[in-house]
Amino acid sequence: MLDQVDTDIIIEHGHDVYIIGSDDSLNYNVPSYIDVDEIRNIIAEKSLDSLKYDYFFVGHSRNIEYVAVRKKNSDIRVGTFPQASIPKVMTDYGLETEEVDFSKIEDYTLEELFEIAKETITEELTSLPR
């Protein structure tokens, strides 16, 4: 689903780090030059099944670094890419994730993973020289 998004239309320039989600509660630090509605529409056009899911992805420059997806109205837990991982730290090269046991990834909700990703990005943003 999200791997089919043409990142050239998402990122025009820069090394911004941000999160875009299936709804505005899952957005963070999105640069003004990114049209979130357009991104959501492209995802929906590429995969009609995307409307059945809540998701967010961490973007950095022209890369999608991390994805978390949960089927709406389902007891099935969150799936991630990289598989069974949580955000760990942002570096100059992108987001590093930490692999967790498959049984433990099921303990996380989409909102908890979003908060972890948001914290990771915030730490990077606050450590940049001003």
C-alpha positions in Angstrom: 0.0 0.0 0.0 2.4 2.7 1.2 5.3 1.4 -0.7 3.5 2.3 -3.9 3.5 6.1 -3.2 5.7 8.0 -5.5 7.9 9.9 -3.1 9.0 12.4 -5.7 5.6 14.0 -5.4 5.7 14.0 -1.6 9.1 15.5 -1.1 10.2 18.5 -3.1 13.4 19.2 -1.3 15.1 19.3 2.1 15.8 16.7 4.8 12.6 17.2 6.7 11.5 14.4 9.1 7.8 14.0 9.6 4.9 11.6 10.1 1.8 11.4 7.9 -1.1 9.3 8.9 -4.5 8.1 7.7 -6.0 11.0 9.7 -4.8 14.2 11.1 -4.3 12.8 14.6 -1.5 10.7 13.2 0.4 13.6 11.6 3.5 15.3 13.0 5.9 17.9 11.8 4.6 17.8 8.3 6.3 20.6 6.2 3.9 23.1 4.6 4.9 22.1 1.1 3.5 18.6 1.5 -0.2 18.2 0.7 -1.4 15.6 3.1 -4.8 15.2 1.5 -3.1 14.5 -1.9 -0.9 11.9 -0.3 -3.9 10.1 1.3 -5.8 10.3 -2.1 -2.8 8.7 -3.9 -2.6 6.0 -1.3 -6.3 5.3 -1.7 -6.0 5.3 -5.5 -3.1 2.9 -5.4 -4.8 0.5 -3.0 -8.5 0.6 -2.4 -8.0 -1.6 0.6 -6.1 1.3 2.2 -9.5 2.7 3.3 -9.9 -0.3 5.5 -6.7 0.6 7.5 -5.4 3.2 9.9 -1.7 3.9 9.3 1.1 6.3 9.6 4.5 6.5 8.0 7.7 8.3 8.9 9.2 10.2 6.1 12.7 11.6 5.8 13.9 13.3 2.7 12.7 11.2 -0.2 12.4 8.0 1.9 9.6 6.3 3.8 11.5 5.1 6.8 8.9 3.3 8.9 5.3 2.2 8.5 2.7 1.0 11.0 -0.7 -0.2 9.8 -3.8 -1.5 11.7 -7.0 -2.8 10.1 -9.9 -0.7 11.2 -12.5 -2.3 13.6 -10.3 -5.4 14.0 -8.7 -7.2 16.9 -5.7 -7.9 14.7 -2.7 -5.9 16.1 -0.4 -3.5 14.3 1.9 -4.6 11.5 5.1 -2.6 10.9 7.8 -2.2 8.3 10.5 -3.0 9.0 8.8 -6.0 10.3 8.3 -6.3 14.1 10.2 -3.1 14.8 9.8 0.1 16.7 11.4 3.5 16.0 14.7 3.9 18.0 16.7 6.9 16.9 17.0 9.4 14.0 20.5 9.7 12.5 21.8 11.7 9.6 21.1 8.6 7.5 17.5 8.1 8.6 15.4 6.4 11.1 17.0 3.4 12.9 14.5 0.9 14.3 14.8 -1.7 17.0 13.6 -5.2 16.2 11.3 -6.7 18.8 9.9 -10.2 19.2 6.8 -10.8 17.1 4.9 -11.6 20.3 5.9 -8.2 21.8 5.0 -6.1 18.8 1.5 -7.3 19.3 1.5 -5.5 22.6 1.7 -2.1 20.9 -1.2 -0.1 19.6 -0.9 2.1 16.5 -1.2 5.2 18.7 1.6 4.0 21.0 3.9 3.4 18.0 3.0 6.9 16.7 4.0 8.4 20.1 7.3 6.5 20.0 8.0 7.7 16.4 6.9 11.3 17.4 9.3 11.2 20.4 12.1 9.9 18.3 11.6 12.7 15.8 11.3 15.3 18.5 14.6 14.2 20.1 16.3 14.7 16.7 14.6 18.1 16.1 15.6 19.4 19.6 19.2 18.2 19.2 19.8 20.2 16.0 22.0 23.3 16.4 20.1 26.6 16.2 
